Amino acid sequence: MAKNNDEVIDRLREYLKIPSVHPDVDYSGCVDFLKEQANSLDLPVVVFEFAPQKPIVVITWEGSQPDLPAILLNSHMDVVPVYEEHWTYPPFEAVLTDDGWIYARGSQDMKSVGMIHLEAIRRLKNTGVVLKRTVHASFVPDEEIGSDEGMNLFSQSEEFKKLNIGFALDESYPSMDDVLVAYHGERTCRQIQVTCRGTPSHASLLLPEKTAGEKLYYMIDKLMKLRETEKKKVTSLEKMGSVTTINLTVIEGGVQVNVLPEELSASFDVRIAPDVDHDEFDKMIQSWCDEAGEGVSFKYYTKNPRIAPTKVDDSAVFFTAIKQSLDKMDVKLSCSICPGTTDARFVRKQGIPAINLTPINNTPMLLHAHDERIHVDRYREGIHVMENILEAVANA
């Protein structure tokens, strides 16, 4: 049964009630709330702004050996839009039901994780634990829209470098069973547009040369056959990050149904698996363009660089510390490549190891869904798990 006088739950609900929702997010409520949390912890807090109205909040707990590389606990303050008519309870009232569920946007993605970070710090600090490494808890904007003005700018700044980060933790997603899900890397986003040009003519004719439509058919066929090959490799959502995904998302062109178009194009969202050679992938697409015929080309909407995954073998000091702390609690862990993207990619791009881990299990996965919710018992257990993880990595 849910308790109405639980300060830990009250703090989470207060954060969840702040409507830091896209589009046109106002982060001022989050900043004020986080400053209050820092004050209650008697910890220093700074607010950076590398783009107008895009604040980054950093709360710092200095370790006994502050010269050692620090630990970063990162979370994002923004949440995705809601369709209130499909919610059982208003999404920004953080309603706590009698059976212990908190209904709120951000209860899984990822305000709950940000508060788990702070509550773990609170517990350790209040019990007199002294950590060797300094711990920074960062709260960043705009993760849900790509982080261009959030972690992207922050991770490249002098202010970030001065934090001396040696290891970072970020989000994964709640596990639907008792095995926590961790990610140690991400695929590379390469969104492309294929353009096919042909001779415009009357649509009643069968021209001897290839039309724009025939060329586009060839390209779509090649890409969709590759998609089918990759699709056969997928046995679960957890394994999605290990394959290259290709999805046709936009088709454009044509002026009238009885006119052969001069130009047709198709856009594909492509996420390249970590073990694929990016240059060879590009060469493959170009060879298909050449085979399709004259006037066929492709360009990138997005051409992210390959970022090496974080090592999770015996040489990985921080991941080993996480695994050992979970083993002591008899908590199971599964580690794989993230099927989507998170702010951790910007940290890894700086050469810093990062693990994505949401310490919440036995919970329906409702990221971005209607009636997003978290159970108070699972939340409390997540704090306990993070408390042990943080002590392990900060003393590694």
N, C-alpha and C positions, 0 to 999 in steps of 0.2 A: 504494500500500500504506500502511495506517495506521501511524503511529509511536507507540510506547508511551512515549516520553520527551519528549513535546511539552507544555511548560508551558501553552501557550495552550489546547490541547485538554483538558488535565487540569483547568484552572480551570472550563471549561464543564461538564465531566462532574461535577465536585464540586457545582456549583450544581444540576444536573439531578437529582442523587441525593437532594436535599432534598424530601421528600414534602409540599409545600405544596398539598395537594389538597383540594377540596371534598368533602363538607361538613365543617364544624368545623375550619377550617384553623388550624394552629399555625405562625405566621410566625417564631418565635424562631430557627430554624435559618437561615432566609434572612437575618435581621438580623445574626446573628453572622458569617455568611459575607461579607456585604457590608461590614461593618466591617473585616474582615480585608483585603478588597480595597482599601478606602480607605487603610488603614495601609501596605499594600505600595506604593501609589501616592504615599504621603506627602501625602495630601489630607485636608482636614477632612471629617467626616461628622456629620450630626445625624439624630436619629430623632424624628419628631413622632407624636403619637397623639391624633387628634381623636375617636376612638371607642375604647372598651376593646378591647384586643388586636387593634387594626387599625393596626399601625405603618406609617409612611411614612419611607423612608430617602432622604436627599439627600446626595450626594457632590459637592463643589464644587471646581472648578479656576478660580481667579481669573484674569481676563484682565489685560492691560497697561493697559486703559482700563475699569476696573470700573464707571464711571458709565454706560457704554453699556448699553442693554437687553441682557439676557443670553439665552443659548440654553438651552433645556430639552430634555434627552433623556429621555423618559419610557418606562417599561416596567412591567408588573405582575408580581408575584411568584407569584400564585395560578395553579393549573392545574385543568382540569376532571377529573371522576372517570374511572376506568379500569375496564375489564373484563379482568382479568389473563388469563383463560382464552383470550382471543382474541389475545394478544400472543405473538410469537415469542420475545422475551426479557422478563424482568421490567421493568416500565415505570419503576421507580425505581432501577435498577442502572446505567443509562447505559452499557450494553454497547457496546463499540467492536469492530466486526467486522473481519476481515482485509481486507475490501474497502473499509473507510473509513466505514462508516455508524455513527452513534450512535443507538441506539434508546432513546427516553426520552419520557415525557410532559413537554411544555414545550420540546422540542427545536425546535419551530417556533413555538409559541404559549405565551409569547413570551420564555422565559428566554434563548434564543439571542440575541435582539435586544438584551436588556438587557446581556448580556455583550459583544456586538459594540460597544455604546456604550462600555463600560469599556475594552475592548481598543484601540479607536481612540484614546481618551484616553491610554492607556498608551504606544502607539506614538509619538504626537505629543510627549508629554512627555519620553519617553526619548531622542528624537532632538533635543531642544533647541528645538522649535518653541514660539514664544510667540504666543498668540492675543490679539486685541484684546478680544474680548468674554469675559466670564465664562461658563463652562459648568457647568450643574447637571445631574447624572444622578439622576433620581428613580426610586424603586422603590416601587410602591403596591400596596395589597391590593384584593381583591374585585372586580376588573374583570369576572371571569367571572360574577358574580351581580348586575351592575348598577352597582357602584361607589358606592352610596349612602353608605357609610361610608369610602370611599377617596378617589379623585380628586374626587368631588363636594364633600366637606367641605374637602379640602385646597385646591382652587381658589378657594374662597370665603374662605379664612382670611387673617388679617393676615400670617402667616408666608409664605404664598405671595406676597402682594403685595410683601413685602420682598425677594423674590428678583429683582424687577424683570425679569420675563421679557418678551422682545421677540419670541421665535419659539420654536416647539416642534416636535419630531419625535416620532412615535409609530409604532405598528405598522400594516402593511397585511397582506399575506400573501406567502409565497414564490411566485415566478413559475414556471410550468411550462415556459416557454421562456426566451429570452435577453432579454426585455423586462421590466424591473422595473415593478412596479405601485405607483403612488402615489395617495392619496386627498386631496382638498382640502376635503371636506365630507361631511355625512351627511344622510340623510333624517330626517324627524321621526316618531317613534313615537307613534301615536294608537290605542291598543287600546280597542275599544268593545264594549259589550254592548247588543244590541237586545232589548227586552222587549215582548211582544205579549199583551194581555189579551183574553179573550172570555168568553162565557157558558158555564159548565159545564153539561153535559147528557149524555144517553145517546148513545153513539157510533153508534147505529143510525139517528139522525135526520139530516136535512139541514136545518139551521136557516136561516131567511131572512137573518139577519144574518151577517156574517163571523165565522168562528171564529178562535180564537187561531192555529190551524194555517194557515189561509188568509192571515192577516196576516203570519205569519212567512215563509210561502212567498214572498209579495210582496217582503219585505225581502231575503231571501236571493237571490232572482232578480235584483233590482236590483244588489246588491253583486257577485254573481258575474259578471254581464254586464260590469260595469266592470272586474272582474279580467281577463276574457277580452280586453277591448280593450287593457288595459295589457300583457298577456302577449304580444300580437302585436308589441309594440315591442321586445321583448327579443331581441337577437341573440347575446349572450354574457353570461357571468357579470360581466364587466367593465362591461357596460351596465346591469346590474340596478339600480344605484344611481340611475339617471336616470329610473326609472319608479316609479309608485305601486304597491306590492304590497298585495294584500288576500287574506287566507286565513281561511277558516272553521275555527275550532279547537275550539269547545265548543258543544254543543246540550244544553239542560236543560229539564225540565218534565214535566208529566203525572204521573198517580197510578196509572192502571190502563188496560189496553188498550181497554176498552169504555166509557171515560169521556172525553168531550170536556174537555180541560183548561181551567182558568181562566187559566193563564199558561204561556207558552213563551218561551224566550230563546235567543239565539244570540250567541256571542262571536267577534269578528274581530280578528286582528292586522293592523293597517294601518300601513304605512310610507309617508309622504307625500313625494313627490319635491320637490326644492328649488324648482322653478319653479311649484309649485301654490300658489294663494292659500288659506291655511288657513281663513279665515273663509268663503270661498265653498264650500270642501269641507264645512264644518259645516252650512252652509245647505242644501246638496244632500242630506245625510243626513236633516236635519230635514224637508225637503220630501217625501222618500220616506216618512217616518213618517206625515206628514199624509195622504198619498195612500193608505197601507195601511189606514187606518181608525182609528176611535176606540180609545183605549187602547194606542196604539203609541208607544214612547219609546226613547231611547237614552241611555246614560251612558258615561263614560270610566273605564276602569281606569287608563290612562296617557294624559296629555295634555301631552306635552313641548312646550315653546315652540320656535318656529322659530329656528334658529341659522344665521346667514349663513355660507356657505362662505368659505374663504380664497381670496383673489384669486391667480390664477396667470397674469396677463397681464404685460406689460412693466413695470408699476408695482410688481410684487411683488419687492422686493429679495432676499428670502431664497430664494424659489422660483427666481428667476433664477440665484442663486448655485449652487443645487443642480443646475439644468439645465446650467449651464456646466461644472461640475466633472465631471458625467457625460459630457458631450460630449467633454471632454479624454481621458477613459478609453475612449471609443467604447462607452459603455454606453447602451442604449436605455431610454427611460422612457415609460410611458403613464400619464396622469393622469385620474382620473374621480371620481365620487361613490361613497362607500363603501355597499355594500348593507346592511351591518349597523351596529353601533354600537361605538365605542371610547371610551377616556378622553379622546381629543382633543376631543370635543364640549364637555366642561366647560371646557377651555382656550379654545376659540373663544367660548364663552359669555361669557368675561371680556374679549372684544374682542382676543384675542391670535391672530395667524395661526398655523396649525398644519398640518403636512403629515404624513400617515401613509405611512411607507415602510419596508418590510422589505427590506434589501439582499441578498436571496438569490434567485438565479435557477436555471433548469434543475433544478428540484426538484419532485417530486410533492407536491401540496398535501394535507397530512394533518392539518390543524388539527382537533383533537377526535377524530381517528380512531384506530383500532387501529394499532399499529406505527408511531406517529408517529416520524419520524427525520429526521436531517440528515446530509449528507455532509461530512466534514472539509474537503475541498477547497472546497466551496461556502461553508462557514463562514469559512474563511480569506479567500476572495475577498470575502465580505461585510464583513469587517473592513477590508480594503483600500479598498473603496468608501466605507465610512462614514468612514474616516480622511480621505479627500479631501473628502467632503461637509462634515464637521465643520470642517475648516480653512477651507473656502469660506464657510460661513454665519457662523462666528465672526469672520471678518475682513471681512464684508460691511459 
